């Protein structure tokens, strides 16, 4: 992929790799961590943990509902549990078990869904997790994290073990631009501002953070200065950062590699409408599944590129300046 390359972003490992390496490091520090996988450890990268700690790794086979049940049982035995599979399989196939075995009793299980979004490419729509954020955020007590690059995925994995309770970490298949080459201060529930601006704000997660930065770069050349927020935690959402962006920039665009229904944009819009309404636009998958294809071609076809974000920013800036009920803009 070429997202971010024109503005000098270097590509690093996939977020799934960073998760797998961080999990091994945590396993060395904490003997109470155990891992359960649905026979896709070579894809989720839990195989890294299995190689070093075979006695603390459990492969339940292609049976995601059983995977969740086993994970809940291990957590009930006071183990700190990671349960991993493809995002589409884990949240799609085992939702009822996640709901009743993990969310309702607030079990200390960290779900990890790899192969999220349409950037998995040739694997096709059956394996593209595009509803997973909506499903995970709908679960009471769940934290939901979508890291933008390898450093943030490593930090997010560590953060999973800083609290007791259920969570969902979303990881991806392709190599991604490095947003934080010098590391980052990662705090669950607190967005990272990666660029400042006064005319509008782009709130993005995952791969779309790099796309947002590229869009902001080209908008700046046209005299439109845009703030960019990396909203790595979808739940709990950093509502204060959202409110501040609305007050200070007066226009919001969200960008996500997920369906628009129930994703980042929906969470941001809920906050905006209750606090400081401003013009908004949404970049994401619009009520459709994708198809099998080369990752960048898919992202382009379905509008998950910097050009689409640029268009959305121009529209919200125009909306903000358009007279409304005899007034110009919003106070």
C-alpha positions in Angstrom: 0.0 0.0 0.0 1.0 3.6 -0.5 -1.0 5.4 2.1 1.3 7.9 3.9 4.3 7.2 1.8 4.0 10.6 0.0 4.3 12.4 3.3 7.3 10.4 4.5 5.7 7.8 6.7 7.7 4.6 6.8 5.9 1.2 6.8 6.4 -1.0 9.8 5.1 -4.5 10.9 1.4 -5.4 10.9 -0.4 -4.6 14.1 -1.0 -8.4 14.6 2.8 -9.0 14.7 3.3 -6.3 17.3 0.5 -7.8 19.4 2.1 -11.2 19.1 5.6 -10.0 20.2 4.2 -7.9 23.0 2.2 -10.9 24.3 5.4 -13.0 24.5 7.1 -10.3 26.4 4.2 -10.1 28.8 4.2 -13.9 29.1 7.8 -13.7 30.4 6.8 -11.2 33.0 3.6 -12.8 34.1 3.2 -16.6 34.4 -0.5 -16.2 35.0 -1.2 -15.2 31.4 -2.7 -18.0 29.2 -3.7 -17.9 25.5 -6.6 -19.6 23.7 -6.8 -19.6 19.9 -9.1 -21.0 17.3 -6.6 -22.8 15.1 -5.3 -19.6 13.4 -2.3 -18.9 15.6 -0.1 -18.5 12.5 -2.4 -15.6 11.5 -3.3 -14.0 14.8 0.4 -14.3 15.8 -0.4 -16.1 19.0 2.0 -18.8 17.6 4.8 -16.6 19.0 3.4 -17.3 22.5 2.8 -20.9 21.8 6.4 -21.5 20.8 7.7 -20.1 24.1 5.0 -21.2 26.4 3.3 -24.4 25.0 1.9 -25.3 28.4 0.0 -22.0 28.6 -1.4 -22.2 25.1 -4.7 -23.9 24.1 -5.8 -24.5 20.6 -9.5 -25.3 20.6 -9.8 -25.7 16.8 -12.2 -24.0 14.5 -14.9 -23.6 17.1 -15.1 -19.9 18.2 -18.1 -20.4 20.6 -16.2 -23.2 22.4 -13.1 -20.9 22.4 -15.0 -18.2 24.3 -16.4 -20.8 26.8 -12.9 -22.1 27.5 -11.6 -18.6 27.9 -14.3 -17.8 30.4 -13.6 -20.9 32.3 -9.9 -20.2 32.6 -10.7 -16.6 33.7 -13.1 -18.0 36.4 -10.0 -20.0 37.6 -8.2 -16.7 38.1 -6.1 -16.9 34.9 -5.4 -13.8 32.8 -6.7 -14.9 29.4 -6.2 -13.8 25.8 -8.6 -15.4 23.3 -7.8 -14.8 19.6 -9.2 -15.5 16.2 -10.1 -13.6 13.0 -12.3 -10.6 13.9 -15.1 -11.8 11.7 -15.1 -15.3 13.3 -14.7 -14.3 16.9 -17.3 -11.5 17.1 -19.6 -13.0 14.4 -19.7 -16.6 15.4 -19.4 -16.4 19.1 -21.4 -13.2 20.0 -23.9 -14.9 22.3 -21.1 -16.7 24.2 -19.2 -13.5 24.5 -22.3 -11.7 25.8 -23.2 -14.3 28.4 -19.9 -15.8 29.3 -17.7 -12.7 29.3 -19.6 -9.4 29.3 -22.4 -10.2 31.7 -20.1 -11.7 34.4 -17.3 -9.2 33.5 -14.7 -11.9 33.1 -11.1 -10.9 32.7 -10.7 -12.1 29.1 -9.0 -10.0 26.4 -10.4 -10.8 23.0 -8.1 -10.2 20.0 -9.6 -10.1 16.5 -7.1 -10.1 13.6 -7.7 -9.7 9.9 -10.0 -6.7 10.5 -11.3 -4.4 7.8 -11.1 -4.8 4.1 -7.3 -4.4 3.8 -6.9 -8.1 4.3 -7.4 -8.1 0.5 -7.6 -11.4 -1.3 -9.1 -13.4 1.5 -12.5 -11.9 0.6 -15.6 -10.8 2.4 -16.2 -14.0 4.4 -13.1 -13.2 6.5 -13.2 -9.4 6.6 -14.2 -8.1 10.0 -16.2 -5.0 9.2 -18.9 -5.3 11.9 -16.7 -6.1 14.8 -16.3 -2.7 16.4 -20.1 -2.3 16.4 -20.6 -5.7 18.0 -17.9 -5.2 20.6 -18.9 -1.7 21.7 -22.5 -2.9 22.1 -21.3 -5.2 24.9 -21.6 -3.7 28.4 -18.3 -3.5 30.4 -16.2 -4.0 27.3 -13.3 -1.8 26.3 -12.6 -1.6 22.6 -9.2 -0.6 21.2 -8.1 -0.1 17.5 -4.3 0.7 17.3 -3.0 2.6 14.3 0.5 1.1 14.0 2.9 -1.4 15.5 4.1 0.8 18.4 0.6 1.6 19.4 -0.4 -2.1 19.1 2.4 -3.1 21.4 1.4 -0.4 23.9 -2.3 -1.4 23.7 -1.5 -5.0 24.3 0.3 -4.0 27.5 -2.5 -1.7 28.5 -4.9 -4.7 28.3 -3.3 -6.1 31.5 -3.5 -2.9 33.5 -7.1 -3.5 34.4 -9.4 -6.4 35.3 -12.3 -7.1 32.9 -13.2 -7.9 29.3 -11.8 -6.0 26.3 -11.5 -6.3 22.5 -8.3 -5.5 20.6 -8.6 -5.1 16.9 -5.5 -6.0 14.8 -4.8 -6.1 11.0 -3.0 -8.2 8.4 -1.0 -5.7 6.3 2.1 -3.7 7.1 1.0 -0.2 8.1 2.6 3.2 8.2 4.3 4.0 11.5 2.7 7.0 13.2 4.8 6.8 16.3 8.4 6.1 15.3 9.7 7.3 18.7 7.0 5.5 20.7 4.0 7.1 22.4 2.2 7.8 25.6 -0.7 5.3 25.4 -3.6 5.6 27.8 -6.8 3.7 27.3 -9.7 6.1 26.8 -7.5 9.1 25.9 -7.0 10.1 22.2 -3.7 11.1 20.8 -3.5 14.4 18.9 -1.1 13.8 16.1 -1.6 17.1 14.2 -3.1 20.4 15.2 -5.3 22.7 13.1 -8.1 25.2 13.4 -10.5 24.8 10.5 -11.7 21.2 11.1 -10.8 17.9 12.9 -10.4 14.5 11.5 -11.0 11.7 14.1 -9.6 8.4 12.9 -8.6 5.0 14.1 -6.5 2.1 12.8 -5.1 2.4 9.2 -7.2 5.5 8.6 -5.0 7.6 10.9 -2.2 7.5 8.3 -4.8 8.4 5.6 -6.0 11.3 7.8 -2.5 12.6 8.2 -1.9 12.5 4.4 -5.2 14.3 3.8 -4.3 16.9 6.4 -1.0 17.5 4.6 -2.6 18.2 1.3 -5.4 20.3 2.8 -2.7 22.5 4.5 -1.3 23.2 1.1 -4.7 24.6 0.2 -4.9 26.8 3.3 -7.1 24.4 5.3 -5.4 23.5 8.6 -6.9 20.3 10.1 -6.4 18.7 13.5 -6.0 14.9 13.5 -7.0 12.8 16.5 -5.9 9.1 16.7 -9.0 7.7 18.6 -7.4 4.4 19.4 -9.9 3.6 22.1 -13.5 3.5 20.7 -14.9 2.6 24.1 -14.6 4.3 26.5 -14.4 7.2 23.9 -12.4 10.3 24.8 -15.4 12.5 24.9 -13.5 15.5 26.2 -11.2 15.5 23.2 -14.2 15.3 20.9 -16.0 18.2 22.6 -12.8 20.3 22.5 -12.3 19.6 18.8 -15.9 20.6 18.1 -15.6 23.8 20.1 -12.2 24.8 18.7 -12.4 23.7 15.1 -16.2 23.8 14.4 -16.3 20.8 12.0 -15.7 17.0 12.4 -14.8 14.2 9.9 -14.5 10.6 11.1 -12.5 7.9 9.2 -12.6 4.2 9.9 -12.0 0.9 8.2 -15.4 -0.4 9.3 -19.1 -0.1 8.6 -20.4 3.4 9.3 -23.2 1.8 11.3 -22.1 1.4 14.9 -18.5 2.3 14.5 -16.2 5.2 15.4 -18.3 7.8 13.6 -21.5 6.8 15.3 -19.8 7.0 18.7 -18.4 10.5 17.9 -21.7 11.7 16.6 -23.5 10.6 19.7 -21.1 12.7 21.8 -21.3 15.7 19.4 -25.1 15.9 19.3 -25.3 15.9 23.1 -22.7 18.5 23.7 -21.7 20.8 20.9 -23.4 20.1 17.5 -21.2 21.0 14.5 -21.2 19.8 10.8 -20.0 16.2 10.5 -19.1 13.9 7.6 -18.2 10.2 7.8 -15.7 8.1 5.9 -16.1 4.4 6.1 -18.0 1.5 4.5 -21.5 2.6 3.6 -23.8 -0.4 4.3 -22.0 -2.9 2.0 -19.6 -5.8 2.0 -16.4 -5.6 0.0 -14.9 -8.3 -2.2 -11.7 -10.1 -2.8 -8.9 -8.0 -4.3 -5.6 -6.3 -3.9 -5.8 -4.3 -0.6 -5.1 -0.8 -1.9 -7.5 -1.3 -4.8 -10.2 -2.3 -2.3 -9.5 0.7 -0.1 -9.7 3.0 -3.2 -12.9 1.4 -4.6 -14.7 1.7 -1.2 -13.5 5.2 -0.5 -11.1 4.6 2.4 -8.4 6.8 1.0 -7.0 10.3 1.7 -8.8 11.7 -1.3 -12.2 10.8 0.3 -11.2 12.4 3.6 -10.1 15.6 1.8 -13.5 15.7 0.1 -15.3 15.2 3.4 -13.3 18.0 5.1 -14.0 20.4 2.3 -17.7 19.7 2.7 -17.8 20.2 6.5 -15.9 23.4 6.2 -18.4 24.6 3.6 -21.3 23.4 5.8 -19.9 25.4 8.8 -19.7 28.6 6.8 -23.1 28.2 5.2 -25.8 30.5 6.7 -28.2 28.6 9.0 -31.5 30.2 10.0 -30.3 33.6 9.2 -26.9 33.1 11.0 -23.5 32.2 9.7 -22.1 29.0 11.1 -22.5 27.8 14.6 -21.8 29.7 17.8 
